């Protein structure tokens, strides 16, 4: 008997991976539903904004990213889980995702944008999430003093 985890056949694994959504995920749809009642007028997945945030208030220079805990390496129970099969691949992939996320947030900050990351696990407490979104979305950017 071997200790190697059993891997799924490649066709089955491919079907599972194809079903993973990059946009319009359940947590993202919840965030958008809450934002419609708080501060409508957002835009989705704007290509001209660094990192293509899930939600962008272009005029307010505010971006919201909704991250899946597993895919972006959150420090919660789901995010800390690493698959047993192909462990090296997944650890490297999640590390690349985290580095890309950090680069995107830095690029936004350099352009004067505010950003908020909502983790998948945070969407379970809808009341707390609503408060956090309201505090972020309703805050206007600081205007520079006139010379």
ZIJOJO-V742037 format. One record per residue. SS is DSSP state (2 for helix, 1 for strand, 0 for the rest). NEAR is the number of other ideal C-beta (glycine too) atoms within 8 Angstrom. D_FIRST is the distance of its C-alpha to the first C-alpha in whole Angstrom. Layout:
SS:NEAR:D_FIRST
SS:NEAR:D_FIRST
This chain:
0:2:0
0:3:4
0:3:7
0:4:9
0:5:11
0:5:12
0:7:15
0:7:18
0:6:20
2:6:22
2:6:25
2:8:24
2:10:23
2:8:27
2:8:28
2:9:27
2:7:29
2:6:32
0:6:32
0:6:32
0:6:36
0:4:38
0:8:41
0:5:43
0:10:39
2:6:40
2:11:41
2:11:43
2:9:45
2:11:45
2:16:47
2:11:49
2:8:50
2:12:51
2:14:53
2:7:55
2:5:57
2:10:57
0:9:58
0:5:58
0:5:59
0:12:55
1:8:54
1:9:50
0:8:48
0:10:51
0:5:50
0:3:53
0:12:52
0:8:49
0:12:46
0:7:47
0:13:47
0:10:46
1:13:49
1:12:52
1:13:56
0:8:57
0:5:61
0:9:60
0:11:57
1:14:54
1:15:51
1:18:48
1:13:44
1:12:42
1:12:38
0:8:35
2:12:33
2:10:30
2:8:32
2:13:34
0:10:32
0:13:34
0:5:33
0:9:33
2:5:30
2:10:29
2:13:30
2:8:28
0:7:25
0:8:23
0:7:20
0:5:17
0:7:16
0:7:19
2:9:20
2:6:22
2:7:24
2:10:25
2:9:26
2:8:28
2:8:30
2:13:30
2:9:32
2:8:34
2:11:35
2:10:36
2:8:38
2:9:40
2:13:41
2:8:42
2:8:44
2:11:46
2:11:47
2:8:49
2:10:50
2:15:51
2:9:53
2:6:55
0:8:56
0:6:57
0:11:55
1:11:54
1:12:50
1:11:48
1:9:44
1:14:43
1:12:39
2:11:37
2:10:37
2:10:41
2:14:42
2:5:41
0:7:44
2:9:46
2:6:49
2:8:48
2:14:47
2:10:51
2:8:53
2:11:51
2:15:51
2:10:55
2:8:55
2:11:54
2:14:56
0:8:59
0:8:59
0:6:62
0:9:61
0:4:64
0:5:67
0:4:68
0:4:71
0:3:74
0:2:76
